[in-house]
Amino acid sequence: MMQKNVIIVAGGSGSRMNSDIPKQFIPINNLPILMHTINKFYQFDKLMKIILVLPENQIDYWDKLVDIYSFKLQIEIAKGGKTRFESVKKGLAFVNDGIVGIHDAVRPFVSLQTIDNVFKLAENLGNAIPVIPVNDSVRVLSEFGNMHFDRNNVKIVQTPQCFDVDLLKKAYLQDYNNQFTDDASVVENLGIKINLTEGNVENIKITTPFDLIFAKALI
């Protein structure tokens, strides 16, 4: 059985949340969002290697939260970079082999089924990302105006995005460009086909006050 790893990237500042503390540390149901997220992966596989990437200036605060909440799970801490791209590279230095998932710290509602879907498909095909359908009508903008676009040809991308470790490390040797919006786009730039699997609609990224209200209802 392949070693499972997950890199949880936490780089939020809380500015869009109108919060004095970074969004990943905001408590819901008496536990910081980030701890809910970590717990979900531990629940999925207690042998999974969990790497948390934090901005250097947030590590001491995290250590205080670990004491306050008696958070005992074994994880490794990596110092983040100036960008998400750099932060993922820092996290990859802690991973040696197997399959690695990259997950947003503020997606605590990823389902165990979604995690299982992406890791299994990545083990078979080398990579996998979770997606969900678009339910709203979609229009595409251009210099000529806008026009209807078939929503069945569009998917919303989530995390964790899973890859063979050697493949992802190779992809992250590339120089950054602004077309790299997620890990899949970095790998795709090597000419690799990206495999899609089913995500879960509750797997929202908590970035705004409305998201936080929704999260509190979900919890």
C-alpha positions in Angstrom: 0.0 0.0 0.0 1.3 3.4 -1.0 2.2 5.9 1.7 -0.4 8.7 2.0 0.6 12.2 2.7 -1.3 15.5 2.9 0.1 19.0 2.8 -2.4 21.4 4.4 -1.6 25.0 3.2 -2.6 27.7 5.6 -1.7 31.2 4.4 -4.8 33.2 5.2 -4.7 36.6 6.9 -8.3 37.2 7.8 -8.6 40.4 5.9 -11.7 39.4 3.8 -13.2 37.9 7.0 -12.9 41.2 8.8 -11.1 39.4 11.5 -8.1 40.2 13.7 -6.8 36.6 13.5 -6.1 34.6 10.4 -9.2 32.8 9.1 -7.8 29.3 9.6 -7.6 30.0 13.4 -11.2 31.3 13.7 -13.1 28.9 16.0 -16.3 27.1 14.9 -18.0 24.9 17.4 -15.2 25.6 19.9 -12.4 24.5 17.7 -10.2 26.5 15.2 -11.1 25.8 11.6 -7.6 24.4 10.9 -8.0 21.8 13.6 -11.3 20.6 12.2 -9.5 20.2 8.8 -6.6 18.3 10.3 -9.0 16.0 12.2 -10.7 15.1 9.0 -7.6 13.6 7.5 -6.6 11.9 10.7 -10.1 10.4 10.8 -9.6 9.1 7.2 -6.2 7.5 7.9 -4.4 7.6 11.2 -1.2 6.6 9.5 -1.3 9.5 7.0 1.6 11.9 7.2 0.2 15.4 7.8 2.3 18.4 7.0 1.0 21.8 7.9 2.5 24.8 6.1 2.2 28.1 8.0 3.6 31.6 7.5 6.6 31.9 9.8 4.9 34.7 11.8 2.0 32.4 12.6 3.8 29.4 14.0 4.1 30.7 17.6 0.4 31.4 17.6 -0.4 27.9 16.3 1.8 26.5 19.1 -0.3 28.4 21.7 -3.5 27.1 20.2 -2.1 23.5 20.4 -1.7 24.1 24.1 -5.0 25.8 24.6 -7.0 23.1 22.8 -4.8 20.2 23.9 -4.4 19.3 20.3 -2.3 16.1 20.4 -2.2 14.9 16.8 1.3 14.3 15.4 1.9 16.7 12.5 5.0 18.3 11.0 5.3 22.1 10.5 6.8 23.7 7.4 7.5 27.4 7.1 5.5 28.9 4.2 6.8 31.0 1.4 5.6 34.4 0.1 3.1 32.7 -2.3 1.0 29.5 -2.2 3.3 28.1 -5.0 6.4 28.6 -2.7 4.5 27.2 0.3 3.6 24.0 -1.5 7.3 23.6 -2.5 8.3 24.0 1.2 5.8 21.4 2.2 6.9 18.9 -0.5 10.4 18.9 1.1 8.8 16.9 4.0 7.4 14.2 1.7 9.5 11.3 0.3 7.2 8.9 -1.6 3.7 7.6 -2.2 0.7 9.9 -2.9 0.5 13.4 -1.7 -2.7 15.5 -1.3 -2.6 19.3 -1.2 -5.5 20.7 0.7 -6.7 24.2 1.7 -6.6 24.7 5.5 -10.0 26.4 5.4 -11.9 23.5 3.8 -12.9 21.6 7.0 -16.0 20.0 5.4 -14.2 17.8 2.9 -15.9 14.4 3.2 -14.2 11.1 3.9 -15.6 9.9 0.6 -14.1 12.7 -1.3 -10.7 12.1 0.3 -11.0 8.4 -0.6 -12.0 9.2 -4.1 -9.0 11.3 -4.9 -6.4 9.2 -3.2 -7.6 6.0 -4.8 -7.7 7.5 -8.3 -4.3 9.1 -7.9 -2.9 5.7 -6.8 -4.2 4.2 -10.0 -3.6 7.1 -12.5 -1.0 9.3 -10.9 -3.2 12.3 -10.1 -6.8 13.2 -9.3 -8.7 16.3 -8.3 -12.3 16.6 -6.8 -14.9 18.6 -8.7 -18.6 19.4 -8.4 -21.1 20.5 -11.1 -22.0 24.1 -11.7 -25.7 24.6 -10.9 -26.0 28.2 -12.0 -26.2 29.5 -15.6 -22.8 30.6 -17.0 -21.9 33.3 -19.3 -18.4 33.9 -20.9 -17.1 37.5 -21.3 -15.0 38.6 -24.3 -14.0 41.8 -26.0 -17.2 41.4 -28.1 -19.5 41.2 -25.1 -20.8 38.0 -23.4 -22.5 34.8 -24.4 -24.1 31.8 -22.9 -21.9 28.8 -22.1 -23.0 25.2 -21.4 -22.6 24.7 -17.7 -22.3 21.0 -18.2 -18.8 21.7 -19.7 -17.7 23.5 -16.5 -16.7 22.1 -13.1 -15.9 23.7 -9.8 -12.5 22.5 -8.5 -11.9 21.6 -4.9 -9.1 20.2 -2.8 -7.4 17.9 -1.8 -5.7 17.5 -5.1 -3.7 14.3 -5.1 -0.5 13.4 -7.1 2.3 10.9 -7.2 4.9 12.5 -5.1 7.7 12.3 -7.8 5.3 13.8 -10.4 4.4 16.8 -8.2 8.0 17.5 -7.2 9.0 17.5 -10.8 6.1 19.9 -11.6 7.2 22.3 -8.9 10.7 22.6 -10.3 9.1 24.8 -13.0 9.3 28.6 -12.6 6.1 30.1 -11.4 3.7 31.7 -13.8 0.3 33.4 -13.2 -1.6 30.6 -14.9 -0.8 28.4 -11.9 -4.1 28.8 -10.0 -3.9 25.4 -8.3 -1.7 22.3 -8.1 -3.4 20.7 -11.0 -2.5 23.6 -13.3 1.1 23.3 -12.3 1.1 19.6 -13.2 -0.9 20.1 -16.4 1.8 22.5 -17.6 4.0 19.5 -18.0 1.6 18.1 -20.5 0.0 15.7 -18.0 -3.7 14.9 -18.3 -5.6 15.7 -15.1 -8.1 13.1 -13.8 -11.4 14.3 -12.2 -13.4 12.6 -9.5 -16.5 13.5 -7.5 -16.1 16.0 -4.7 -18.8 17.1 -2.1 -20.8 20.2 -2.2 -20.2 21.0 1.5 -16.5 21.2 0.8 -16.5 25.0 0.7 -13.5 27.3 1.2 -14.2 29.6 4.1 -13.0 33.0 3.1 -15.8 35.5 3.8 -18.1 36.3 6.7 -21.0 34.6 4.8 -18.9 31.5 4.4 -18.4 31.5 8.2 -22.1 31.7 8.8 -22.6 28.8 6.4 -19.8 26.8 8.1 -21.4 27.3 11.6 -24.7 26.0 10.2 -22.9 22.9 8.7 -21.0 22.1 11.8 
